[in-house]
Amino acid sequence: MRLSLGVPLLAVALAAAALTAPTPADAAGDDHCARQERVRVPGAAHQRTACLADLTTTGLAGTPYTDMADQAGLAAAATRSPSSVPGVQVDGYFPDSSRFNTTHGWAHDAQFVIRLPDRWNGGLVVTGAPGTRKQYATDKAISDQVLAQGYAYASTDKGNNGVDFYRDGVRPGDAVAEWNTRTTQLARAARRAVAHRYGHAPRRTYMTGISNGGYLTRWQLENHPELYDGGVDWEGALWTAGGTGLFTTLPVTVARMHGTARDEDLHAAGFAPGSEFLWPYHEKAYWGVTQKIYRAEFDPAYDPACPGPSAGTTVERILAPCASDATYDYASRPASVHRAAARVALTGRIGRPLITLHGDLDALLPKAAHSDVYARMIDTRGRGPLHRYYTVQGGTHVDGLYDAHPDRLRPILPCYRSAFDTLTAWVERGVRPPADRTIGRPADGDVVNSCALDGAGAAAR
């Protein structure tokens, strides 16, 4: 249900109270994993249900029910996580023809995980994997906290993953288009699975995600607002028919790697002055591989020999850039390439409340070329009242880099947790969130585990 300013305050308060108060697992009481035998995921080709004593990474680390390696780098080492959330976990996959995801030995894409806590607050949180990762990637960053708050949780591998994801599909853009289809499919199926487990559908459903998961959040709120009540977008990637986003920023990074671009050229493309200390790491780990595999997805005819049928068979080859990408010019490419990007393009026409977070030192998806542009798109569409945009001073694309630069960076995760609580208060109780602002990096305090969106050091814009 869309929150209307005309809804009586008493009705809003009653709805909020019904959602936030944890309810019994079923009418008979708080029996651990009650009704698990009834849980069915509509459309799944395979599912496996388990009754677990703890659905958080605290309890699942080292078990087949999560993958800590796939979460590497997304959270700072000192991040505190909740624990002791018993409930049901459903792992499975939807019918799909690609086989990049080998989790559980299934060698089958379109894998998902759904977690159903014993004590449920009536809500559901849906996400998709960031980057080229898989369904457990955001377990520590997102799943742990929302489960502890009583939400059911569902995550998808997006239908293809890994550095060779661009090989999926028939037409250029097919692989990324599938990301959106799989997220919609999971959201609908998870709502039904929740109803099987608890006896009724979720009262609130939220979409959220990091990086590519942030892109998914934007796309879902634009194209399927009927499925959600709101979303939090953490450094989402921007795709437009005009090529704004990755193809604006990454070719110049490859050119710099080949000695044909200067630091000033990266600044002109959107990389923030002051982020230079992060560039050597991104040069080795992100820039080259990201440009070549996404260019191969949307423009495979540009240089068919690189990356070719695979992004590489060794780490060195996988991460190496294609020399041809140093001169890649999206604007001059054929109309077919622009049509491929248009198939997955964002418009800014969100239909539900959205909070965006972006670090001012993001050296993979610089905010000037991604979230700044998207915020303007939302305003142009007249949807500004549904959007809040918070810049995290000292934030960068992956929180794990804080451990190498604690004097210069701050993790975004605690600000994300605050943003999620701010979104739910906005949707459920009509509490207006703070105005768009920069969240300052405090001189002291625990920046790894605390962040006040409207606290000291937050400058409104």
Disulfide bonds with the S-S distance in Angstrom:
Cys33-Cys51 2.16
Cys306-Cys322 2.00
Cys415-Cys451 2.11
